[in-house]
Amino acid sequence: MYDLIVIGMGIGGITAGIYAERANLNVLLIDKGAPGGMLNNIETVSNYPGLVNIKGTDFAKNLLDQVKDLEIPYKFEEVISVKVKDDIKIVKTNKEEYQAKNVIIATGTKPKFLGLDKEKDLLGRGISTCATCDGAFYKDKDVAVIGSGSSALQESLYLAKICHKVYILNRKNRFKGEKLLEKKVKNTENIELIYEVNVKEYNEKDGKIDNIILDNGQKLNVAGVFIYIGYKPNTDMFQDLNILDETGYVQVNEKYETNIDGIYAIGDVIKKNVYQLVTAANDAVYAVSNITKINN
């Protein structure tokens, strides 16, 4: 049995693993995807102290290298459910079952979609939520980015280096992302901003995006559409625990405890005022510190 199982290997989850290992807890990390989580979808991280303009994928690799260096056990498996029996937490994955005294949920978020017809069918065939993953497929082509936040702005700048033209579609009349990114976008020659519009329809040809129709009647001939309209908590596997609010976020107190003794949540999966890499790491330190006090 483990002292602690951490579900999720983004910066919050890995930080929790590091601090648990340093506290001499028997810890296991589990993630179904690539270590680093959303870092793998970010071209450049420029707001983390001590790391100047590091690529998101390089940051993710550094985190995994640290896990390996500390010999922290980890598994690449998908968590199906968490159940509690006599104070023991049973974590079931698609491959195995594990038992622990404590669990930290650090599963982060997943992208939202527009909900239009054909959208899910065209995912990977013209529709994407990751410019750094898929941008190279659209070299010298025209693409559209949907969104108004920092992610939309940052990924548009990345795509502008690869694509012939980038349209940014903003349903509002202003951006809500970082002002520095907005300034760079407005000064990039092959980026065109279109305000107060929504995508009304995707049109395909030969099974791929051919063009999109906006609600102002405008038609854009684009080969790719990158969606950055926000995220929702990745908590479907915890529905039976009765620890989620009406929007799917895990409810915790100031110690990052849920209403179940021994189950904690950190990072983007909880409701808080600021969602940043540094705050996710901070959440992890506090949660592990509380677990360490209890176990001692």
BAFISE-80678 format. One record per residue (C-alpha): residue in one letter; x negated, y, z negated; residue number from 1. Coordinates in steps of 0.2 Angstrom, whole numbers, plus 5000, padded with zeros to 4 digits. Layout:
N
<atom type="A" east="X" north="Y" up="Z" seq="NUM"/>
...
This chain:
296
<atom type="M" east="5000" north="5000" up="5000" seq="1"/>
<atom type="Y" east="4994" north="5018" up="5004" seq="2"/>
<atom type="D" east="4994" north="5032" up="4992" seq="3"/>
<atom type="L" east="4999" north="5043" up="5007" seq="4"/>
<atom type="I" east="5005" north="5041" up="5025" seq="5"/>
<atom type="V" east="5005" north="5057" up="5036" seq="6"/>
<atom type="I" east="5017" north="5056" up="5051" seq="7"/>
<atom type="G" east="5010" north="5068" up="5064" seq="8"/>
<atom type="M" east="4992" north="5072" up="5069" seq="9"/>
<atom type="G" east="4993" north="5090" up="5074" seq="10"/>
<atom type="I" east="4983" north="5103" up="5064" seq="11"/>
<atom type="G" east="4994" north="5101" up="5049" seq="12"/>
<atom type="G" east="4994" north="5082" up="5048" seq="13"/>
<atom type="I" east="4975" north="5081" up="5051" seq="14"/>
<atom type="T" east="4972" north="5094" up="5038" seq="15"/>
<atom type="A" east="4983" north="5084" up="5026" seq="16"/>
<atom type="G" east="4972" north="5068" up="5030" seq="17"/>
<atom type="I" east="4956" north="5077" up="5027" seq="18"/>
<atom type="Y" east="4961" north="5084" up="5010" seq="19"/>
<atom type="A" east="4969" north="5068" up="5005" seq="20"/>
<atom type="E" east="4952" north="5059" up="5009" seq="21"/>
<atom type="R" east="4942" north="5071" up="4999" seq="22"/>
<atom type="A" east="4954" north="5068" up="4985" seq="23"/>
<atom type="N" east="4950" north="5050" up="4986" seq="24"/>
<atom type="L" east="4968" north="5045" up="4991" seq="25"/>
<atom type="N" east="4971" north="5030" up="5002" seq="26"/>
<atom type="V" east="4978" north="5039" up="5017" seq="27"/>
<atom type="L" east="4984" north="5033" up="5034" seq="28"/>
<atom type="L" east="4988" north="5045" up="5049" seq="29"/>
<atom type="I" east="5001" north="5040" up="5062" seq="30"/>
<atom type="D" east="5005" north="5049" up="5078" seq="31"/>
<atom type="K" east="5014" north="5043" up="5094" seq="32"/>
<atom type="G" east="5004" north="5055" up="5105" seq="33"/>
<atom type="A" east="4988" north="5064" up="5107" seq="34"/>
<atom type="P" east="4979" north="5070" up="5092" seq="35"/>
<atom type="G" east="4981" north="5089" up="5090" seq="36"/>
<atom type="G" east="4999" north="5089" up="5095" seq="37"/>
<atom type="M" east="5004" north="5106" up="5103" seq="38"/>
<atom type="L" east="4986" north="5111" up="5104" seq="39"/>
<atom type="N" east="4984" north="5100" up="5119" seq="40"/>
<atom type="N" east="4997" north="5111" up="5128" seq="41"/>
<atom type="I" east="4988" north="5127" up="5125" seq="42"/>
<atom type="E" east="4974" north="5134" up="5136" seq="43"/>
<atom type="T" east="4965" north="5145" up="5124" seq="44"/>
<atom type="V" east="4966" north="5148" up="5105" seq="45"/>
<atom type="S" east="4960" north="5165" up="5101" seq="46"/>
<atom type="N" east="4968" north="5168" up="5084" seq="47"/>
<atom type="Y" east="4961" north="5155" up="5073" seq="48"/>
<atom type="P" east="4947" north="5162" up="5061" seq="49"/>
<atom type="G" east="4930" north="5157" up="5065" seq="50"/>
<atom type="L" east="4934" north="5149" up="5082" seq="51"/>
<atom type="V" east="4933" north="5162" up="5096" seq="52"/>
<atom type="N" east="4943" north="5158" up="5112" seq="53"/>
<atom type="I" east="4942" north="5139" up="5110" seq="54"/>
<atom type="K" east="4952" north="5128" up="5122" seq="55"/>
<atom type="G" east="4966" north="5120" up="5114" seq="56"/>
<atom type="T" east="4960" north="5102" up="5120" seq="57"/>
<atom type="D" east="4943" north="5106" up="5113" seq="58"/>
<atom type="F" east="4951" north="5111" up="5096" seq="59"/>
<atom type="A" east="4961" north="5095" up="5096" seq="60"/>
<atom type="K" east="4946" north="5084" up="5100" seq="61"/>
<atom type="N" east="4936" north="5093" up="5086" seq="62"/>
<atom type="L" east="4950" north="5088" up="5074" seq="63"/>
<atom type="L" east="4950" north="5070" up="5079" seq="64"/>
<atom type="D" east="4931" north="5070" up="5078" seq="65"/>
<atom type="Q" east="4932" north="5075" up="5060" seq="66"/>
<atom type="V" east="4945" north="5062" up="5056" seq="67"/>
<atom type="K" east="4933" north="5049" up="5064" seq="68"/>
<atom type="D" east="4918" north="5056" up="5055" seq="69"/>
<atom type="L" east="4927" north="5055" up="5038" seq="70"/>
<atom type="E" east="4933" north="5037" up="5043" seq="71"/>
<atom type="I" east="4951" north="5042" up="5039" seq="72"/>
<atom type="P" east="4962" north="5027" up="5046" seq="73"/>
<atom type="Y" east="4974" north="5032" up="5060" seq="74"/>
<atom type="K" east="4986" north="5023" up="5071" seq="75"/>
<atom type="F" east="4994" north="5028" up="5088" seq="76"/>
<atom type="E" east="5011" north="5022" up="5085" seq="77"/>
<atom type="E" east="5029" north="5029" up="5086" seq="78"/>
<atom type="V" east="5038" north="5031" up="5070" seq="79"/>
<atom type="I" east="5056" north="5024" up="5071" seq="80"/>
<atom type="S" east="5062" north="5027" up="5053" seq="81"/>
<atom type="V" east="5057" north="5030" up="5035" seq="82"/>
<atom type="K" east="5067" north="5021" up="5021" seq="83"/>
<atom type="V" east="5065" north="5022" up="5002" seq="84"/>
<atom type="K" east="5066" north="5006" up="4991" seq="85"/>
<atom type="D" east="5062" north="5007" up="4973" seq="86"/>
<atom type="D" east="5051" north="5023" up="4975" seq="87"/>
<atom type="I" east="5041" north="5014" up="4989" seq="88"/>
<atom type="K" east="5042" north="5023" up="5006" seq="89"/>
<atom type="I" east="5043" north="5010" up="5021" seq="90"/>
<atom type="V" east="5037" north="5018" up="5037" seq="91"/>
<atom type="K" east="5043" north="5008" up="5052" seq="92"/>
<atom type="T" east="5034" north="5010" up="5069" seq="93"/>
<atom type="N" east="5037" north="5002" up="5086" seq="94"/>
<atom type="K" east="5023" north="4990" up="5081" seq="95"/>
<atom type="E" east="5022" north="4988" up="5062" seq="96"/>
<atom type="E" east="5029" north="4992" up="5045" seq="97"/>
<atom type="Y" east="5019" north="5002" up="5032" seq="98"/>
<atom type="Q" east="5021" north="5005" up="5014" seq="99"/>
<atom type="A" east="5016" north="5021" up="5004" seq="100"/>
<atom type="K" east="5019" north="5030" up="4988" seq="101"/>
<atom type="N" east="5020" north="5046" up="4997" seq="102"/>
<atom type="V" east="5024" north="5052" up="5014" seq="103"/>
<atom type="I" east="5021" north="5069" up="5023" seq="104"/>
<atom type="I" east="5031" north="5073" up="5038" seq="105"/>
<atom type="A" east="5021" north="5084" up="5050" seq="106"/>
<atom type="T" east="5029" north="5079" up="5067" seq="107"/>
<atom type="G" east="5031" north="5097" up="5073" seq="108"/>
<atom type="T" east="5042" north="5102" up="5087" seq="109"/>
<atom type="K" east="5047" north="5098" up="5104" seq="110"/>
<atom type="P" east="5052" north="5110" up="5119" seq="111"/>
<atom type="K" east="5070" north="5116" up="5122" seq="112"/>
<atom type="F" east="5077" north="5115" up="5139" seq="113"/>
<atom type="L" east="5090" north="5125" up="5149" seq="114"/>
<atom type="G" east="5102" north="5111" up="5150" seq="115"/>
<atom type="L" east="5106" north="5113" up="5168" seq="116"/>
<atom type="D" east="5111" north="5099" up="5180" seq="117"/>
<atom type="K" east="5096" north="5088" up="5187" seq="118"/>
<atom type="E" east="5084" north="5096" up="5174" seq="119"/>
<atom type="K" east="5079" north="5080" up="5165" seq="120"/>
<atom type="D" east="5078" north="5070" up="5182" seq="121"/>
<atom type="L" east="5066" north="5083" up="5189" seq="122"/>
<atom type="L" east="5055" north="5083" up="5174" seq="123"/>
<atom type="G" east="5038" north="5079" up="5181" seq="124"/>
<atom type="R" east="5044" north="5082" up="5198" seq="125"/>
<atom type="G" east="5044" north="5101" up="5198" seq="126"/>
<atom type="I" east="5049" north="5105" up="5180" seq="127"/>
<atom type="S" east="5036" north="5105" up="5166" seq="128"/>
<atom type="T" east="5034" north="5112" up="5148" seq="129"/>
<atom type="C" east="5015" north="5111" up="5149" seq="130"/>
<atom type="A" east="5005" north="5122" up="5161" seq="131"/>
<atom type="T" east="4988" north="5116" up="5156" seq="132"/>
<atom type="C" east="4994" north="5098" up="5159" seq="133"/>
<atom type="D" east="5002" north="5101" up="5176" seq="134"/>
<atom type="G" east="4996" north="5117" up="5183" seq="135"/>
<atom type="A" east="4984" north="5109" up="5194" seq="136"/>
<atom type="F" east="4998" north="5101" up="5204" seq="137"/>
<atom type="Y" east="5003" north="5118" up="5210" seq="138"/>
<atom type="K" east="4987" north="5125" up="5216" seq="139"/>
<atom type="D" east="4990" north="5139" up="5229" seq="140"/>
<atom type="K" east="5009" north="5137" up="5227" seq="141"/>
<atom type="D" east="5022" north="5148" up="5220" seq="142"/>
<atom type="V" east="5029" north="5144" up="5203" seq="143"/>
<atom type="A" east="5041" north="5151" up="5190" seq="144"/>
<atom type="V" east="5039" north="5153" up="5171" seq="145"/>
<atom type="I" east="5055" north="5155" up="5160" seq="146"/>
<atom type="G" east="5053" north="5163" up="5143" seq="147"/>
<atom type="S" east="5048" north="5179" up="5134" seq="148"/>
<atom type="G" east="5037" north="5174" up="5120" seq="149"/>
<atom type="S" east="5018" north="5172" up="5118" seq="150"/>
<atom type="S" east="5018" north="5154" up="5125" seq="151"/>
<atom type="A" east="5026" north="5160" up="5141" seq="152"/>
<atom type="L" east="5014" north="5174" up="5143" seq="153"/>
<atom type="Q" east="4999" north="5164" up="5139" seq="154"/>
<atom type="E" east="5003" north="5150" up="5151" seq="155"/>
<atom type="S" east="5008" north="5162" up="5165" seq="156"/>
<atom type="L" east="4990" north="5169" up="5164" seq="157"/>
<atom type="Y" east="4983" north="5152" up="5165" seq="158"/>
<atom type="L" east="4994" north="5148" up="5180" seq="159"/>
<atom type="A" east="4990" north="5164" up="5189" seq="160"/>
<atom type="K" east="4972" north="5158" up="5191" seq="161"/>
<atom type="I" east="4978" north="5142" up="5200" seq="162"/>
<atom type="C" east="4994" north="5147" up="5209" seq="163"/>
<atom type="H" east="4998" north="5158" up="5223" seq="164"/>
<atom type="K" east="5011" north="5168" up="5214" seq="165"/>
<atom type="V" east="5019" north="5167" up="5197" seq="166"/>
<atom type="Y" east="5037" north="5173" up="5193" seq="167"/>
<atom type="I" east="5041" north="5176" up="5175" seq="168"/>
<atom type="L" east="5059" north="5175" up="5172" seq="169"/>
<atom type="N" east="5065" north="5184" up="5156" seq="170"/>
<atom type="R" east="5083" north="5184" up="5151" seq="171"/>
<atom type="K" east="5080" north="5200" up="5141" seq="172"/>
<atom type="N" east="5074" north="5217" up="5145" seq="173"/>
<atom type="R" east="5058" north="5215" up="5135" seq="174"/>
<atom type="F" east="5045" north="5202" up="5129" seq="175"/>
<atom type="K" east="5044" north="5196" up="5111" seq="176"/>
<atom type="G" east="5026" north="5189" up="5113" seq="177"/>
<atom type="E" east="5009" north="5197" up="5108" seq="178"/>
<atom type="K" east="5007" north="5214" up="5115" seq="179"/>
<atom type="L" east="4989" north="5210" up="5121" seq="180"/>
<atom type="L" east="4996" north="5196" up="5131" seq="181"/>
<atom type="E" east="5010" north="5206" up="5138" seq="182"/>
<atom type="K" east="4997" north="5219" up="5144" seq="183"/>
<atom type="K" east="4986" north="5206" up="5153" seq="184"/>
<atom type="V" east="5001" north="5199" up="5162" seq="185"/>
<atom type="K" east="5007" north="5216" up="5168" seq="186"/>
<atom type="N" east="4989" north="5219" up="5174" seq="187"/>
<atom type="T" east="4988" north="5203" up="5184" seq="188"/>
<atom type="E" east="4991" north="5206" up="5202" seq="189"/>
<atom type="N" east="5000" north="5189" up="5207" seq="190"/>
<atom type="I" east="5012" north="5189" up="5192" seq="191"/>
<atom type="E" east="5029" north="5196" up="5196" seq="192"/>
<atom type="L" east="5041" north="5200" up="5181" seq="193"/>
<atom type="I" east="5060" north="5198" up="5183" seq="194"/>
<atom type="Y" east="5070" north="5204" up="5169" seq="195"/>
<atom type="E" east="5088" north="5201" up="5163" seq="196"/>
<atom type="V" east="5090" north="5185" up="5173" seq="197"/>
<atom type="N" east="5094" north="5167" up="5170" seq="198"/>
<atom type="V" east="5091" north="5151" up="5181" seq="199"/>
<atom type="K" east="5108" north="5146" up="5187" seq="200"/>
<atom type="E" east="5103" north="5131" up="5198" seq="201"/>
<atom type="Y" east="5089" north="5120" up="5203" seq="202"/>
<atom type="N" east="5088" north="5114" up="5221" seq="203"/>
<atom type="E" east="5078" north="5100" up="5226" seq="204"/>
<atom type="K" east="5070" north="5092" up="5242" seq="205"/>
<atom type="D" east="5063" north="5075" up="5244" seq="206"/>
<atom type="G" east="5066" north="5072" up="5225" seq="207"/>
<atom type="K" east="5056" north="5088" up="5220" seq="208"/>
<atom type="I" east="5060" north="5106" up="5216" seq="209"/>
<atom type="D" east="5062" north="5116" up="5232" seq="210"/>
<atom type="N" east="5070" north="5132" up="5225" seq="211"/>
<atom type="I" east="5080" north="5140" up="5211" seq="212"/>
<atom type="I" east="5095" north="5151" up="5211" seq="213"/>
<atom type="L" east="5096" north="5165" up="5198" seq="214"/>
<atom type="D" east="5112" north="5172" up="5191" seq="215"/>
<atom type="N" east="5109" north="5188" up="5200" seq="216"/>
<atom type="G" east="5110" north="5179" up="5216" seq="217"/>
<atom type="Q" east="5092" north="5179" up="5220" seq="218"/>
<atom type="K" east="5084" north="5164" up="5227" seq="219"/>
<atom type="L" east="5066" north="5160" up="5223" seq="220"/>
<atom type="N" east="5056" north="5147" up="5233" seq="221"/>
<atom type="V" east="5045" north="5139" up="5220" seq="222"/>
<atom type="A" east="5037" north="5122" up="5219" seq="223"/>
<atom type="G" east="5036" north="5122" up="5200" seq="224"/>
<atom type="V" east="5046" north="5128" up="5185" seq="225"/>
<atom type="F" east="5038" north="5130" up="5168" seq="226"/>
<atom type="I" east="5050" north="5131" up="5153" seq="227"/>
<atom type="Y" east="5045" north="5141" up="5137" seq="228"/>
<atom type="I" east="5061" north="5145" up="5129" seq="229"/>
<atom type="G" east="5057" north="5139" up="5112" seq="230"/>
<atom type="Y" east="5056" north="5123" up="5102" seq="231"/>
<atom type="K" east="5066" north="5112" up="5090" seq="232"/>
<atom type="P" east="5060" north="5101" up="5076" seq="233"/>
<atom type="N" east="5055" north="5084" up="5080" seq="234"/>
<atom type="T" east="5065" north="5075" up="5067" seq="235"/>
<atom type="D" east="5077" north="5063" up="5075" seq="236"/>
<atom type="M" east="5069" north="5048" up="5066" seq="237"/>
<atom type="F" east="5073" north="5055" up="5049" seq="238"/>
<atom type="Q" east="5092" north="5058" up="5051" seq="239"/>
<atom type="D" east="5096" north="5044" up="5039" seq="240"/>
<atom type="L" east="5086" north="5052" up="5025" seq="241"/>
<atom type="N" east="5098" north="5066" up="5022" seq="242"/>
<atom type="I" east="5083" north="5079" up="5021" seq="243"/>
<atom type="L" east="5088" north="5089" up="5036" seq="244"/>
<atom type="D" east="5097" north="5106" up="5038" seq="245"/>
<atom type="E" east="5111" north="5109" up="5051" seq="246"/>
<atom type="T" east="5098" north="5114" up="5064" seq="247"/>
<atom type="G" east="5086" north="5098" up="5061" seq="248"/>
<atom type="Y" east="5073" north="5106" up="5051" seq="249"/>
<atom type="V" east="5067" north="5097" up="5035" seq="250"/>
<atom type="Q" east="5072" north="5106" up="5019" seq="251"/>
<atom type="V" east="5058" north="5108" up="5006" seq="252"/>
<atom type="N" east="5055" north="5118" up="4991" seq="253"/>
<atom type="E" east="5039" north="5129" up="4987" seq="254"/>
<atom type="K" east="5029" north="5113" up="4984" seq="255"/>
<atom type="Y" east="5034" north="5106" up="5001" seq="256"/>
<atom type="E" east="5044" north="5093" up="4993" seq="257"/>
<atom type="T" east="5061" north="5087" up="5000" seq="258"/>
<atom type="N" east="5075" north="5081" up="4989" seq="259"/>
<atom type="I" east="5067" north="5063" up="4989" seq="260"/>
<atom type="D" east="5053" north="5061" up="4977" seq="261"/>
<atom type="G" east="5037" north="5057" up="4986" seq="262"/>
<atom type="I" east="5043" north="5064" up="5003" seq="263"/>
<atom type="Y" east="5035" north="5080" up="5009" seq="264"/>
<atom type="A" east="5036" north="5091" up="5025" seq="265"/>
<atom type="I" east="5024" north="5104" up="5032" seq="266"/>
<atom type="G" east="5021" north="5114" up="5047" seq="267"/>
<atom type="D" east="5033" north="5118" up="5061" seq="268"/>
<atom type="V" east="5045" north="5105" up="5056" seq="269"/>
<atom type="I" east="5051" north="5116" up="5041" seq="270"/>
<atom type="K" east="5059" north="5133" up="5041" seq="271"/>
<atom type="K" east="5047" north="5147" up="5036" seq="272"/>
<atom type="N" east="5043" north="5165" up="5041" seq="273"/>
<atom type="V" east="5027" north="5162" up="5051" seq="274"/>
<atom type="Y" east="5023" north="5148" up="5063" seq="275"/>
<atom type="Q" east="5004" north="5148" up="5066" seq="276"/>
<atom type="L" east="4990" north="5135" up="5066" seq="277"/>
<atom type="V" east="4983" north="5143" up="5050" seq="278"/>
<atom type="T" east="5000" north="5142" up="5041" seq="279"/>
<atom type="A" east="5002" north="5123" up="5046" seq="280"/>
<atom type="A" east="4985" north="5120" up="5038" seq="281"/>
<atom type="N" east="4989" north="5130" up="5023" seq="282"/>
<atom type="D" east="5005" north="5120" up="5020" seq="283"/>
<atom type="A" east="4995" north="5104" up="5021" seq="284"/>
<atom type="V" east="4983" north="5109" up="5008" seq="285"/>
<atom type="Y" east="4997" north="5114" up="4996" seq="286"/>
<atom type="A" east="5007" north="5098" up="4999" seq="287"/>
<atom type="V" east="4991" north="5087" up="4996" seq="288"/>
<atom type="S" east="4986" north="5096" up="4981" seq="289"/>
<atom type="N" east="5004" north="5093" up="4973" seq="290"/>
<atom type="I" east="5002" north="5074" up="4978" seq="291"/>
<atom type="T" east="4985" north="5073" up="4970" seq="292"/>
<atom type="K" east="4991" north="5081" up="4954" seq="293"/>
<atom type="I" east="5006" north="5069" up="4953" seq="294"/>
<atom type="N" east="4995" north="5054" up="4957" seq="295"/>
<atom type="N" east="4982" north="5059" up="4944" seq="296"/>
